[in-house]
């Protein structure tokens, strides 16, 4: 059982050094750079196919990272000149930048897909999932209309996904 309103949105964008002139506009622009992405992520059908074709090969243009603190590690690789850009969720990067991390970075274009996340509630007859989903939708609407949601998100440097 799901509420009508999403609880989040994931939008993947490219990030580069502030002095970079590169900007992602379509997949042909990727042929001009080397970039890092997170191993195991699903970005979009087109991006996933591009990564599968170009990742971690000799002279590959895509480097896949896994493990801990991947965004910070990708940022350091750009600063050191190892790669030109990295691909990450814009809300995560907004949060890290608002907390003073990742200075000297700018957004350089985003994929054309936004993935929305939803609260999932059990369909079990013993739990009032439909009522909870209704309460969630009503509560989110109240937070949004009152400005409280913006106030909460501002603390994290994140914008509303609606």
HELIX and SHEET records of a PDB file:
HELIX    1   1 UNK A   27  UNK A   32  5                                   6    
HELIX    2   2 UNK A   45  UNK A   54  1                                  10    
HELIX    3   3 UNK A   70  UNK A   79  1                                  10    
HELIX    4   4 UNK A   90  UNK A   98  1                                   9    
HELIX    5   5 UNK A  129  UNK A  146  1                                  18    
HELIX    6   6 UNK A  148  UNK A  154  1                                   7    
SHEET    1   A 5 UNK A  62  UNK A  65  0                                        
SHEET    2   A 5 UNK A  35  UNK A  38  1                                        
SHEET    3   A 5 UNK A  85  UNK A  89  1                                        
SHEET    4   A 5 UNK A   8  UNK A  17 -1                                        
SHEET    5   A 5 UNK A 105  UNK A 117 -1                                        
END                                                                             
